[in-house]
Amino acid sequence: MSEKTEMSTDLALLGVLAVLWGASYTFIKIGVETIPPVTFIAARTLIAGAILLTVIRWRGLAMPADPATWRRFAFQACLNSVVPFTLIAAAERSVDAGLATILNSTSPIFTFLLTALITRHEPVTMRKLVGVGAGIVGICLIIGTQALGGLGHQLWAQLAIVIATVSYAGAAIFGRGFKGLDPMIPAAGSMLCGAVILVPLSLVVDQPWTLAPSAASILALLGLSVFSTALAFVIYFRLIHTLGSVGTTSQAYLRVPIGVGIGAVFLGESLGATAWVGMAFVVAGVAAMTIPARQVKLAR
């Protein structure tokens, strides 16, 4: 596959990932209406992990057997599912899906800062700085100042989403350590480890056999588990290795208009009037952070 074709594929997958994760906020909002957050996320990780494991077996692959790799899976699960999934689900009981999308979209910023200050595995370039700035401007224009006016309310819930965002940033960097594995294997391993942690907690805290979830919540759980988790994480781990941690998390800029738009259609949440101008900044920011710098030879 040529470099140009591979980059086109990666950018298309980045867009798909943005749609899948943009829809997840609406799925969560509907799901936690009748299913407690811990049980909802426990079921999400269990269903997604089971689907991924089935596909892995169907493909003739095998999960690693060494304890060291499973410890890494468990740590990745804490960073990328157990902590952020549960915090966001709990927060969305009082925060709109659109506002959750905005707050969680700052993951590229934290990834960029963690990369620049700690790991330094990716160069800090002016192009990426411009991309970060353009993305922030685009988000503000898309959402509008009126939508951000609620930032003073439900402070604990908003802080929980920010903590979840920092956790995602750490996961994006730690996920690079699985480069030698098929992308589905760390995705399945982290989901299964997340289920092992959350299912017992759900049984103790929520006693799920006593719940009576609505049909809408169950369908939202299935959509979240199959599409926004199982499929999304396979794409995520592939892009971590091809676009890098900062480039992969930059899909958050695309996720904002998608997530807010889905919330507007299905939950009646409103969009800002300057969305089209903001979209231009969003696209520019994503391009600046994901398209690699190329050496251009000038004709002599």
C-alpha positions as CSV (number, residue, x, y, z in Angstrom):
1,M,0.0,0.0,0.0
2,S,1.4,3.4,-1.0
3,E,2.0,6.1,1.7
4,K,-0.7,8.3,0.1
5,T,-3.2,5.5,0.1
6,E,-2.4,4.5,3.7
7,M,-2.7,8.1,4.9
8,S,-6.1,8.4,3.1
9,T,-7.2,5.2,4.8
10,D,-6.1,6.4,8.2
11,L,-7.9,9.7,7.8
12,A,-11.1,7.9,6.8
13,L,-10.8,5.7,9.8
14,L,-10.2,8.8,12.0
15,G,-13.6,10.1,10.7
16,V,-15.3,6.8,11.4
17,L,-13.9,6.8,14.9
18,A,-15.1,10.3,15.5
19,V,-18.7,9.3,14.5
20,L,-18.6,6.1,16.7
21,W,-17.4,8.0,19.7
22,G,-19.5,11.1,18.9
23,A,-22.6,8.9,19.1
24,S,-21.4,7.3,22.4
25,Y,-22.4,10.4,24.5
26,T,-26.0,10.1,23.3
27,F,-26.0,6.3,23.9
28,I,-24.7,6.9,27.4
29,K,-27.3,9.6,28.2
30,I,-30.1,7.3,27.1
31,G,-28.6,4.3,28.8
32,V,-28.0,5.7,32.3
33,E,-31.6,7.0,32.5
34,T,-32.6,3.5,33.8
35,I,-29.3,1.6,34.3
36,P,-26.9,2.7,37.0
37,P,-23.5,3.9,35.7
38,V,-21.3,1.1,37.2
39,T,-23.7,-1.6,35.9
40,F,-24.0,0.1,32.5
41,I,-20.3,0.3,32.0
42,A,-19.7,-3.2,33.3
43,A,-22.1,-4.5,30.7
44,R,-20.5,-2.4,28.1
45,T,-17.0,-3.8,28.7
46,L,-18.3,-7.4,29.0
47,I,-20.3,-7.3,25.8
48,A,-17.5,-5.5,23.8
49,G,-14.9,-7.8,25.2
50,A,-16.9,-10.9,24.3
51,I,-17.5,-9.7,20.7
52,L,-13.8,-8.9,20.2
53,L,-12.7,-12.2,21.7
54,T,-15.1,-14.1,19.4
55,V,-13.8,-12.3,16.3
56,I,-10.2,-12.9,17.4
57,R,-10.9,-16.7,17.7
58,W,-12.7,-16.6,14.3
59,R,-9.6,-15.0,12.7
60,G,-7.4,-17.8,14.1
61,L,-5.5,-15.5,16.5
62,A,-4.7,-16.3,20.1
63,M,-4.6,-14.0,23.2
64,P,-1.3,-13.7,25.0
65,A,-0.7,-16.2,27.8
66,D,2.0,-14.4,29.7
67,P,1.0,-12.5,33.0
68,A,3.1,-9.5,32.1
69,T,1.0,-8.7,29.0
70,W,-2.2,-9.1,31.0
71,R,-1.0,-6.8,33.6
72,R,-0.5,-4.2,30.9
73,F,-4.0,-4.9,29.6
74,A,-5.3,-4.3,33.1
75,F,-3.5,-1.0,33.4
76,Q,-4.7,0.0,29.9
77,A,-8.3,-1.0,31.0
78,C,-8.1,1.3,34.0
79,L,-6.8,4.2,31.8
80,N,-9.1,3.7,28.8
81,S,-12.3,2.2,30.1
82,V,-12.8,1.5,33.9
83,V,-12.1,5.1,35.1
84,P,-13.1,7.3,32.2
85,F,-16.2,5.2,31.1
86,T,-17.6,5.2,34.6
87,L,-16.9,8.8,35.3
88,I,-18.5,10.0,32.1
89,A,-21.5,7.7,32.6
90,A,-22.0,9.0,36.2
91,A,-21.6,12.6,35.0
92,E,-24.1,12.3,32.2
93,R,-26.9,11.8,34.7
94,S,-26.8,15.5,35.3
95,V,-24.8,16.9,32.3
96,D,-26.0,17.1,28.7
97,A,-24.5,14.9,26.1
98,G,-23.3,17.9,24.1
99,L,-21.5,19.5,27.1
100,A,-19.9,16.1,27.9
101,T,-18.7,16.0,24.3
102,I,-17.1,19.5,24.6
103,L,-15.3,18.7,27.9
104,N,-14.1,15.3,26.7
105,S,-12.8,16.8,23.4
106,T,-9.9,18.3,25.2
107,S,-8.1,14.9,25.2
108,P,-5.6,16.0,22.4
109,I,-4.6,19.0,24.6
110,F,-3.7,16.7,27.6
111,T,-2.1,14.2,25.3
112,F,0.0,16.9,23.7
113,L,1.0,18.2,27.1
114,L,1.9,14.8,28.5
115,T,3.8,14.0,25.4
116,A,5.7,17.3,25.5
117,L,6.5,17.2,29.2
118,I,7.0,13.5,30.0
119,T,7.3,10.9,27.3
120,R,8.6,13.2,24.4
121,H,8.1,10.4,21.9
122,E,6.6,12.7,19.4
123,P,8.1,16.1,18.3
124,V,6.5,19.3,19.5
125,T,6.1,21.3,16.3
126,M,4.6,24.6,15.4
127,R,2.2,22.8,13.1
128,K,0.8,20.8,16.1
129,L,0.6,23.9,18.2
130,V,-1.4,25.6,15.5
131,G,-3.6,22.5,15.2
132,V,-4.3,22.6,18.9
133,G,-5.2,26.3,18.8
134,A,-7.4,25.9,15.7
135,G,-9.3,23.0,17.3
136,I,-10.0,25.0,20.4
137,V,-11.2,28.0,18.4
138,G,-13.4,25.7,16.3
139,I,-14.9,24.1,19.4
140,C,-15.8,27.5,20.8
141,L,-17.4,28.6,17.6
142,I,-19.4,25.4,17.1
143,I,-20.8,25.3,20.6
144,G,-21.2,29.1,21.1
145,T,-20.9,31.0,24.4
146,Q,-24.4,30.3,25.4
147,A,-23.9,26.6,25.5
148,L,-20.8,27.0,27.6
149,G,-22.7,29.2,30.1
150,G,-23.6,26.1,32.1
151,L,-20.0,25.4,33.1
152,G,-20.6,26.7,36.6
153,H,-23.3,24.1,37.3
154,Q,-22.9,20.5,38.3
155,L,-19.2,21.2,39.0
156,W,-18.5,17.7,40.2
157,A,-19.8,16.1,37.1
158,Q,-17.8,18.4,34.8
159,L,-14.7,17.8,36.8
160,A,-15.3,14.0,36.5
161,I,-15.4,14.4,32.7
162,V,-12.1,16.4,32.8
163,I,-10.5,13.7,34.9
164,A,-11.8,11.1,32.4
165,T,-10.2,13.1,29.6
166,V,-6.8,13.1,31.3
167,S,-7.1,9.4,31.7
168,Y,-7.8,9.0,28.0
169,A,-4.7,11.0,27.2
170,G,-2.6,8.7,29.3
171,A,-4.2,5.7,27.6
172,A,-3.3,7.1,24.2
173,I,0.3,7.2,25.2
174,F,0.5,3.9,27.0
175,G,-1.3,2.2,24.1
176,R,1.7,2.6,22.0
177,G,3.3,-0.2,24.0
178,F,1.1,-2.7,22.2
179,K,2.7,-2.0,18.8
180,G,3.7,-5.6,18.2
181,L,0.2,-7.0,18.7
182,D,-2.7,-7.2,16.3
183,P,-4.9,-4.2,17.1
184,M,-7.9,-6.4,18.2
185,I,-5.8,-8.2,20.9
186,P,-5.1,-5.2,23.2
187,A,-8.7,-3.9,22.5
188,A,-10.1,-7.3,23.7
189,G,-7.7,-7.6,26.5
190,S,-8.4,-4.2,28.0
191,M,-12.2,-4.7,27.6
192,L,-12.1,-8.1,29.3
193,C,-9.9,-6.8,32.2
194,G,-12.3,-3.9,32.5
195,A,-15.2,-6.4,32.8
196,V,-13.3,-8.4,35.5
197,I,-12.9,-5.2,37.5
198,L,-16.4,-3.8,37.0
199,V,-18.8,-6.8,37.0
200,P,-18.1,-7.8,40.7
201,L,-18.4,-4.1,41.6
202,S,-21.7,-3.9,39.8
203,L,-23.0,-7.0,41.6
204,V,-22.2,-5.5,45.0
205,V,-23.2,-1.9,44.4
206,D,-26.2,-2.1,42.1
207,Q,-27.6,-5.6,42.4
208,P,-28.5,-5.6,38.7
209,W,-31.0,-8.4,39.0
210,T,-33.3,-6.0,40.8
211,L,-33.2,-3.4,38.0
212,A,-35.9,-2.8,35.4
213,P,-34.2,-1.0,32.5
214,S,-36.2,0.5,29.6
215,A,-36.0,-0.9,26.1
216,A,-34.4,2.4,25.0
217,S,-31.6,2.0,27.6
218,I,-31.0,-1.6,26.5
219,L,-30.8,-0.7,22.9
220,A,-28.4,2.2,23.8
221,L,-26.3,-0.2,25.7
222,L,-26.1,-2.6,22.7
223,G,-25.3,0.2,20.3
224,L,-22.6,1.6,22.6
225,S,-21.0,-1.8,23.2
226,V,-21.0,-3.1,19.6
227,F,-20.3,0.0,17.6
228,S,-18.9,2.7,19.9
229,T,-16.7,0.3,21.9
230,A,-15.8,-3.0,20.1
231,L,-15.5,-1.6,16.6
232,A,-14.2,1.8,17.8
233,F,-11.3,0.3,19.9
234,V,-10.1,-1.8,17.0
235,I,-9.8,1.4,14.9
236,Y,-8.3,3.3,17.8
237,F,-5.4,0.8,18.4
238,R,-4.6,0.8,14.7
239,L,-4.5,4.6,14.5
240,I,-2.3,4.8,17.7
241,H,0.4,3.1,15.7
242,T,0.0,4.9,12.4
243,L,-1.0,8.5,13.4
244,G,0.5,8.6,16.9
245,S,-1.2,9.4,20.2
246,V,-1.7,13.1,19.5
247,G,-2.9,12.5,16.0
248,T,-5.4,9.8,17.1
249,T,-6.9,11.8,19.9
250,S,-7.3,14.8,17.5
251,Q,-10.5,13.0,16.3
252,A,-12.0,14.7,19.4
253,Y,-12.2,17.9,17.3
254,L,-14.4,16.1,14.7
255,R,-16.2,14.3,17.6
256,V,-17.5,17.7,18.9
257,P,-19.8,18.7,16.0
258,I,-20.8,15.0,15.5
259,G,-21.6,14.4,19.1
260,V,-23.4,17.7,19.5
261,G,-25.3,17.1,16.3
262,I,-26.5,13.7,17.4
263,G,-27.5,15.1,20.7
264,A,-29.5,17.8,18.9
265,V,-31.3,15.3,16.7
266,F,-32.1,12.6,19.3
267,L,-32.1,14.6,22.6
268,G,-33.3,18.0,21.5
269,E,-30.1,19.8,22.5
270,S,-29.3,23.0,20.6
271,L,-26.4,24.0,18.3
272,G,-24.6,27.3,18.0
273,A,-25.3,29.6,15.0
274,T,-21.6,29.8,14.0
275,A,-21.2,26.0,13.5
276,W,-20.1,26.3,9.9
277,V,-17.3,28.7,10.6
278,G,-16.2,26.5,13.5
279,M,-16.2,23.4,11.3
280,A,-13.6,25.1,9.1
281,F,-11.3,25.6,12.1
282,V,-12.0,22.0,13.3
283,V,-11.0,20.5,9.9
284,A,-7.9,22.7,9.8
285,G,-6.9,21.7,13.3
286,V,-7.4,18.0,12.5
287,A,-5.3,18.3,9.3
288,A,-2.5,20.1,11.1
289,M,-2.3,17.5,13.8
290,T,-2.7,14.4,11.7
291,I,-1.2,14.9,8.2
292,P,2.6,14.3,8.5
293,A,5.1,16.9,7.5
294,R,6.6,16.1,4.1
295,Q,9.9,17.1,2.6
296,V,9.1,19.1,-0.5
297,K,11.9,19.2,-3.1
298,L,11.9,22.4,-5.0
299,A,12.8,22.3,-8.6
300,R,16.3,23.8,-9.1
